[in-house]
Amino acid sequence: MSKSFKASKLIGVTGAALGAFGGVSYLTFREVMHRNAKLPPVISALAMKAMDKDAPAAPAEPDERAVWFEQQHFEEYTIENDRGFKLKGYLLPAQKPSDVFVFGSHGYRNHAKGEFNYMAKFYHDKGYNVFLVDHQAAGESEGTYIGFGYYEYKDCLKWLGFMLETFGKDIQIILHGVSMGSATVMLMSSDPSLPENVKFTVADCGYTSAWNEFKSVLKGAHVPAFPLLEGADFFNKKIGGYRFKDADALESVANAKLPMLFIHGSTDTFVPTYMATQLYHACSSEYKDLLIVEGAWHAESYRKDSAAYEGKICEFADKFIKVKQEAKK
């Protein structure tokens, strides 16, 4: 066999291997990031199997808070983000005029009204306005690719500017994010353009970074992160426009100044509980707290222990939300 034939064969095999790797990497990227992803490749199937094993059983009866939520009327708003996509927002006004607005940021492959249908009543009962948004490529908002917090936090900063223009320059804002939405509000926490109207942040089951989260999911599915994660990251940069490591909540909270409440379930295996501890200890805020809800899986802390969850939020609200006294008659 000639040397040239061997070399040609080696080049052919190498090319086929690289082509196969590129194909798998692209499919992984598309399945994770595209809003209309089809049936996932093997990696996502394995990950879902691992998650389903630990997930809690669905409740037999609908929660009365969710039933109440479905009966409420929301005012709808639309803005356009820097990438030209129209985004939808929904306001549930307080029963009486209030200058306090809870800004809700939802999780991965969820949407505004699907994420906060349990806890919205708590905030509404406190007399607050509840403002929820559909992130890019979710719900009724436009967009093709999910940003894992990187684009979402920039869009949310734009939403805050819209709120100040629409509802008043002196409103008080509570940021509340769940899962990817938690990473989103954490990424907002150190941005110099964050308005002083934001009084504190609730970060529920957020990951330290998109890179670390994907790596953790692959490990849980018993799939080596290298080189698949690097390959998917390549396509995400080329098509989605950012690197997974750009969505780094850990670095952001290390420069945060506003008060932050971290919440996480003790049995969360999708976003591991240790990430909450890392985020809490890295946070540079002068006032911060960490609530680990025993027995709660991913994004289940509120339903698992509403009293503890609400109690911590009330502690922050009592400390950082100013109650305006009615003018004396």
Residue pairs with C-beta under 8 A, 6 or more apart in sequence:
21 227
21 231
22 231
24 41
24 228
24 231
25 228
25 230
25 231
25 232
25 234
25 235
26 231
26 232
26 235
27 40
27 41
28 41
28 43
28 44
28 228
28 231
28 232
29 231
29 232
29 233
29 235
29 236
29 239
29 240
30 37
30 235
31 37
31 38
31 40
31 41
31 43
31 44
32 44
32 146
32 214
32 232
33 145
33 146
33 148
33 236
33 239
33 240
34 137
34 144
34 145
34 146
35 137
35 138
35 143
35 144
35 145
35 146
36 144
40 48
43 218
43 221
43 223
43 228
46 221
46 222
46 223
47 217
47 218
47 220
47 221
47 223
49 221
50 220
50 221
50 222
50 269
51 220
51 269
51 270
51 298
54 267
54 269
54 270
54 297
55 297
55 298
56 297
56 300
63 118
63 303
65 117
65 118
65 119
65 120
65 121
65 122
66 117
66 118
68 121
69 113
69 116
69 117
69 118
69 120
69 121
70 117
72 92
72 120
72 124
73 92
74 90
74 91
74 92
74 113
74 132
75 90
75 91
75 93
76 88
76 89
76 90
76 91
77 88
77 89
77 90
77 91
77 162
77 166
78 86
78 87
78 88
78 89
79 86
79 87
79 89
79 158
79 159
79 162
80 86
80 87
81 87
81 136
81 151
81 154
81 155
81 158
82 154
82 155
82 158
83 136
83 143
83 151
85 136
85 141
85 142
85 143
86 141
86 142
87 133
87 134
87 135
87 136
87 141
87 142
87 155
87 159
88 112
88 133
88 134
88 139
88 140
88 141
89 112
89 131
89 132
89 133
89 134
89 159
89 162
90 112
90 113
90 131
90 132
90 133
91 129
91 130
91 131
91 132
92 120
92 124
92 129
92 130
92 131
92 132
93 129
94 100
94 124
94 127
94 128
94 129
95 124
95 127
96 127
98 127
98 128
98 129
99 168
99 170
99 171
99 172
99 324
100 127
100 128
100 129
100 171
100 172
100 173
100 174
100 321
101 128
101 129
101 130
101 131
101 163
101 167
101 171
101 172
101 173
101 174
102 123
102 128
102 129
102 130
102 131
102 173
102 174
102 176
103 131
103 133
103 156
103 159
103 160
103 163
103 173
103 174
103 175
103 176
103 185
104 112
104 115
104 116
104 120
104 130
104 131
104 132
104 133
104 176
104 177
104 181
105 133
105 135
105 152
105 156
105 175
105 176
105 177
105 178
105 181
105 182
105 184
105 185
106 112
106 114
106 115
106 116
106 132
106 133
106 134
106 135
106 138
106 139
106 177
106 178
106 179
106 180
106 181
107 115
107 178
107 179
107 180
107 181
107 182
107 299
108 146
108 148
108 179
108 180
109 138
109 146
110 138
110 178
110 179
110 181
111 134
111 138
111 139
111 140
112 132
112 133
112 134
112 139
113 132
113 139
114 139
115 132
115 178
115 181
115 299
116 130
116 132
116 176
116 178
118 302
118 303
119 176
119 302
119 306
119 309
120 130
120 132
122 306
122 310
122 313
123 130
124 130
126 314
126 317
128 174
129 167
131 159
131 163
133 141
133 155
133 156
133 159
134 140
134 141
135 141
135 146
135 147
135 152
135 155
135 180
135 181
135 184
136 142
136 143
136 145
136 146
136 147
136 151
136 152
136 155
137 143
137 144
137 145
137 146
137 147
138 146
145 239
145 240
145 241
146 180
147 240
147 242
147 247
148 180
148 183
148 210
148 213
148 244
148 247
149 180
149 183
149 184
149 186
149 187
149 210
149 247
149 249
150 187
150 210
150 242
150 246
150 247
151 241
151 242
152 180
152 181
152 184
152 187
153 184
153 185
153 187
153 188
153 191
156 184
156 185
156 188
157 188
157 191
157 193
157 194
160 173
160 194
160 195
160 197
160 198
161 195
163 171
163 173
164 171
164 195
164 197
169 197
170 197
171 197
172 197
172 199
172 321
172 322
173 195
173 197
173 198
173 199
174 198
174 199
174 200
174 201
174 202
174 317
174 321
175 185
175 188
175 189
175 198
175 200
175 201
175 202
176 185
176 201
176 202
176 204
177 183
177 184
177 185
177 186
177 201
177 202
177 203
177 204
177 206
178 204
178 205
178 299
179 204
179 205
179 206
179 207
179 271
179 298
179 299
180 206
180 207
181 206
182 203
182 204
182 205
182 206
182 207
182 249
183 206
183 207
183 209
183 210
183 247
183 249
185 201
185 202
185 203
185 206
186 201
186 203
186 206
186 249
186 252
186 253
186 256
186 260
186 279
187 247
187 248
187 249
187 252
188 194
188 198
188 201
188 252
189 201
189 252
189 253
189 255
189 256
189 257
189 258
189 260
189 285
190 252
190 253
190 254
190 255
190 256
190 257
191 252
194 258
198 258
199 258
199 259
199 320
199 321
200 258
200 259
200 260
200 261
200 316
200 317
200 320
201 256
201 258
201 259
201 260
201 261
202 261
202 263
202 313
202 316
203 260
203 261
203 262
203 263
203 279
204 263
204 264
204 299
204 301
204 302
205 263
205 264
205 265
205 268
205 271
205 276
205 298
205 299
205 301
206 249
206 262
206 271
206 275
206 276
206 279
207 213
207 216
207 249
207 271
207 275
208 248
208 249
208 250
208 275
208 278
208 279
209 244
209 245
209 247
209 248
209 249
209 250
209 251
210 244
210 245
210 246
210 247
210 248
211 229
211 233
211 243
211 244
211 245
211 247
211 248
212 250
212 275
213 271
213 275
214 225
214 229
214 232
214 244
215 225
215 229
216 271
216 272
217 270
218 224
218 225
218 228
218 229
219 225
220 269
229 244
232 244
233 243
233 244
233 245
236 242
236 243
236 244
237 243
249 279
250 278
250 279
250 282
253 260
253 279
253 282
253 283
253 284
253 285
254 282
254 283
254 284
255 284
256 283
256 284
256 285
257 284
257 285
257 286
258 285
259 285
259 286
259 287
259 288
259 316
259 319
259 320
260 283
260 285
260 287
260 288
260 289
261 288
261 289
261 290
261 291
261 312
261 313
261 316
262 276
262 279
262 280
262 283
262 288
262 289
262 290
262 291
263 276
263 290
263 291
263 292
263 293
263 301
263 309
263 312
264 271
264 273
264 275
264 276
264 290
264 291
264 292
264 293
264 296
264 301
265 273
265 292
265 293
265 295
265 296
265 297
265 298
265 299
265 300
265 301
265 304
266 273
266 292
266 293
266 294
266 295
266 296
267 273
267 295
267 296
267 297
268 296
268 297
268 298
268 300
269 297
269 298
270 297
270 298
271 298
273 292
276 290
276 292
277 290
280 288
280 290
287 319
287 320
289 312
289 315
289 316
291 301
291 308
291 309
291 312
293 300
293 301
293 304
293 305
293 308
293 309
294 304
294 305
295 304
296 303
296 304
296 305
301 309
302 309
